[in-house]
Amino acid sequence: MGQTQFIQTNKGRRLAYHRLDGRGPCVVFLGGLKSDMQGTKAVFLEDWARKEGRAFLRFDYSGHGESSGDFTDGCIGDWAEDTAEAVAQLTQGAILPVGSSMGGWQALLLARAHPRRMAGLVTIAAAPDFTEDGYWASFTDAQKATLKAEGQVELPSDYMEPYIITTRMIEDGRDNLVLRAPLDLPFPVRFLQGTADTAVSVETAVRLLEHATGPDMQLRLVKDADHRFSDDRCLALMLEAIDEVLGANT
C-alpha cells in the first residue's frame, strides 16, 4: 500500500496522502465527512489504479485521518482549500475526481473552480449543500438555540460516534452552496445513488441532476444500495462509471 506522505498547505495544515504515478487523467478520490483515505472505496480504487497503471491520489482532509487538525475546527471551505491544494501540489494535467458523500460536494466545488482541469466527474451519494438542506433545515428550535449559545450541537450518526456540528460549519457552508446558482459541468458526469441510502436521499440526487447543466450527465439509481456503496456490486458500478468517463477522453 505504500507509506503515507505529507504536504503542507498555504494555511499551515499538514495533509496525509497516498499517490500513484501513471497515465492520466489522474483519478482523485474525495472522501466523505469524518471518513478517511483508508476506506473501502479509496483503497479499492488504488488497487485498481495500480493494476491499470493509472495515476491516482487519495488524501485526508484536515481534521480527518492522518492529517493535522481537529475535525471540530474544520468546515466545508477549509476542506475545499485542502482539496484544491492537494490537486495543485500532487497532480498534473487532467483529473477525474471521484467524490463520495461530502466528497461529492467537494468535487463539485473543485469542478466549479477549475473546470479546465476536469476530464470528468463521478460522485457516489453526493451530498451538496447538506449543512444547509440537511443539518440546518432539520434542526429543532432547541438545537438552533444550543448552536447559538454554545457554538456547536451534537448529532447522532448511524456509522460512528456522534457528529459535532459547529456554528462555523453551518455559516461557512452557506458560502459554498452549489445548488443555489448555475452549476455548469461541461464534461462527462456520472452520479451514483443507492435507493436505500438513509443519509442522502434519492430526491437530493435528482435535484442535483436537474440543477446542473452539461452535455453528458447521467444519474444511476441502484436499488437497495446504502450510503456506504461498498459491496462488490457497487464497487463494480463505480468502476464502470469511471471507465465510461475515461473512455470519453480517448
C-alpha positions in Angstrom: 0.0 0.0 0.0 3.0 2.3 0.4 3.9 4.7 3.2 1.8 7.7 4.0 3.4 11.0 2.8 2.5 14.6 3.7 2.2 18.0 2.2 1.9 21.4 3.8 -0.8 23.8 2.7 -0.6 27.6 2.5 -2.7 27.7 5.6 -0.2 25.5 7.5 -2.3 22.4 7.5 -0.5 19.1 7.1 -2.3 16.7 4.7 -1.6 13.0 4.5 -1.8 11.3 1.2 -1.0 8.3 -1.0 -0.2 8.8 -4.7 0.4 6.5 -7.6 2.2 7.7 -10.7 0.8 6.5 -14.0 -1.0 7.6 -17.1 -3.7 10.3 -16.8 -6.2 11.6 -16.3 -5.4 11.2 -12.6 -8.2 9.7 -10.6 -8.6 11.7 -7.3 -10.7 10.1 -4.6 -12.5 12.6 -2.3 -13.9 11.0 0.9 -16.9 11.8 3.0 -17.4 13.7 6.2 -15.3 12.1 9.0 -14.2 9.4 6.6 -10.5 8.9 5.7 -8.4 7.6 2.9 -8.3 4.1 4.3 -11.9 3.5 3.4 -13.1 0.6 1.2 -13.7 2.7 -1.9 -10.4 4.6 -1.7 -8.3 1.5 -1.2 -10.2 -0.4 -3.8 -9.6 2.4 -6.4 -5.9 2.5 -5.5 -5.6 -1.3 -6.2 -7.4 -0.8 -9.5 -5.2 2.1 -10.5 -2.1 0.2 -9.7 -3.2 -2.7 -11.9 -4.2 -0.4 -14.7 -1.0 1.8 -14.5 -3.3 4.8 -13.8 -2.3 7.9 -11.9 -4.2 8.1 -8.6 -4.5 10.2 -5.5 -6.2 9.7 -2.2 -5.7 12.0 0.8 -7.2 13.1 4.2 -8.7 16.5 4.7 -7.5 18.4 7.7 -9.1 17.1 10.9 -9.6 13.7 9.2 -7.5 10.5 9.3 -3.7 11.1 9.5 -3.9 14.8 8.6 -3.3 17.6 11.1 -6.1 19.4 13.0 -9.3 18.7 14.8 -12.5 17.8 13.0 -14.5 20.4 15.0 -12.2 23.2 13.8 -12.9 22.5 10.1 -15.6 23.4 7.7 -16.6 22.9 4.0 -14.4 25.8 2.9 -11.3 24.5 4.7 -11.7 21.1 3.1 -12.2 22.7 -0.3 -8.9 24.5 0.2 -7.3 21.2 1.2 -8.7 19.6 -1.9 -7.5 22.4 -4.2 -4.0 22.3 -2.7 -3.7 18.6 -2.8 -4.6 18.6 -6.5 -2.3 21.5 -7.3 0.7 20.1 -5.5 0.3 16.4 -6.3 -1.3 16.1 -9.8 -0.6 17.4 -13.3 -2.9 17.8 -16.2 -6.4 16.5 -16.4 -8.0 14.9 -13.3 -11.1 12.8 -12.7 -12.5 13.5 -9.2 -14.5 10.6 -7.6 -16.4 12.1 -4.7 -18.2 10.2 -2.0 -21.0 11.9 0.1 -19.4 15.2 1.3 -16.6 14.4 -1.2 -19.3 14.8 -3.9 -19.9 18.4 -2.7 -16.1 18.9 -2.7 -15.8 17.5 -6.2 -18.5 19.9 -7.4 -16.7 22.9 -5.7 -13.4 21.8 -7.4 -15.1 21.4 -10.7 -16.7 24.9 -10.4 -13.3 26.5 -9.5 -11.2 24.6 -12.0 -13.3 23.4 -14.9 -10.5 23.2 -17.4 -8.7 20.6 -15.4 -11.7 18.2 -15.3 -11.6 15.2 -17.5 -15.0 14.3 -16.0 -16.7 13.7 -12.6 -18.1 10.7 -10.7 -19.9 11.0 -7.5 -21.3 8.4 -5.1 -24.2 9.5 -2.9 -23.2 13.1 -3.4 -24.3 15.4 -0.6 -24.2 19.0 -1.9 -25.3 21.7 0.4 -26.0 19.3 3.3 -25.1 21.7 6.0 -28.0 23.9 5.0 -30.5 21.5 3.5 -29.8 18.6 5.8 -28.5 19.9 9.2 -29.9 23.4 9.5 -33.2 22.6 7.8 -33.8 19.7 10.3 -32.6 21.4 13.4 -35.3 22.0 16.1 -35.7 25.4 17.7 -33.9 23.9 20.8 -30.9 22.7 18.6 -30.7 26.1 17.0 -30.7 27.8 20.4 -27.9 25.4 21.6 -25.9 26.2 18.5 -26.2 29.9 19.1 -25.4 29.6 22.8 -22.7 27.0 22.7 -21.3 27.2 19.2 -22.0 23.6 18.5 -24.6 20.8 18.6 -24.2 17.1 18.8 -26.0 14.9 16.2 -26.2 11.1 16.3 -24.6 9.1 13.4 -25.6 5.6 12.0 -21.9 4.9 11.2 -19.7 6.2 14.1 -19.6 8.4 17.1 -21.9 11.5 17.1 -21.1 14.4 14.8 -20.3 17.7 16.4 -21.7 20.4 14.1 -20.4 23.9 14.8 -21.7 27.3 14.0 -18.7 27.8 11.8 -19.6 24.7 9.7 -23.1 26.0 9.2 -22.1 29.6 8.3 -19.2 28.6 6.1 -21.4 26.0 4.3 -23.6 28.9 3.2 -20.6 30.4 1.5 -20.1 27.2 -0.5 -23.5 26.2 -1.7 -23.7 24.8 -5.2 -27.4 24.3 -5.7 -28.4 28.0 -5.5 -26.5 29.3 -8.5 -25.8 28.0 -12.0 -23.6 24.8 -12.0 -22.2 24.0 -15.4 -20.3 20.7 -15.7 -19.0 20.7 -19.3 -17.6 17.2 -19.3 -18.8 13.6 -18.7 -20.6 13.2 -15.4 -21.9 10.1 -13.6 -23.9 10.4 -10.4 -24.4 7.1 -8.5 -27.0 6.8 -5.8 -28.4 4.0 -3.7 -32.2 3.8 -3.1 -31.7 2.5 0.5 -29.4 5.4 1.4 -30.6 6.9 4.7 -28.0 9.7 4.8 -28.6 11.1 1.3 -32.0 10.9 -0.4 -32.8 10.0 -3.9 -34.6 13.4 -4.0 -31.2 15.1 -3.4 -29.6 13.1 -6.3 -32.5 14.1 -8.6 -32.2 17.7 -7.5 -28.5 17.8 -8.4 -29.2 16.2 -11.8 -31.9 18.6 -12.6 -29.9 21.7 -11.4 -26.6 21.0 -13.0 -26.1 21.6 -16.8 -23.7 19.7 -19.1 -23.6 17.7 -22.3 -23.1 14.2 -20.9 -24.7 13.7 -17.5 -26.4 10.6 -16.0 -27.8 9.7 -12.7 -27.8 5.9 -11.9 -30.0 4.7 -9.1 -29.0 1.4 -7.5 -31.9 -0.5 -5.9 -31.2 -1.4 -2.2 -27.7 0.1 -2.1 -27.0 2.0 1.1 -24.8 5.0 1.8 -21.6 3.1 2.1 -22.0 1.9 -1.6 -19.1 -0.5 -0.9 -20.3 -4.0 -1.7 -18.9 -5.9 -4.7 -21.9 -4.8 -6.9 -21.5 -1.1 -6.0 -17.7 -1.2 -6.4 -18.1 -2.7 -9.9 -20.7 0.0 -10.8 -18.3 2.7 -9.6 -15.5 1.3 -11.8 -17.9 1.1 -14.7 -18.8 4.8 -14.3 -15.1 5.7 -14.1 -14.2 3.7 -17.2 -17.0 5.4 -19.1 -15.8 8.9 -18.2 -12.2 7.9 -19.0 -13.3 6.3 -22.3 -14.9 9.6 -23.3 -11.5 11.2 -23.1 -9.7 8.9 -25.5 
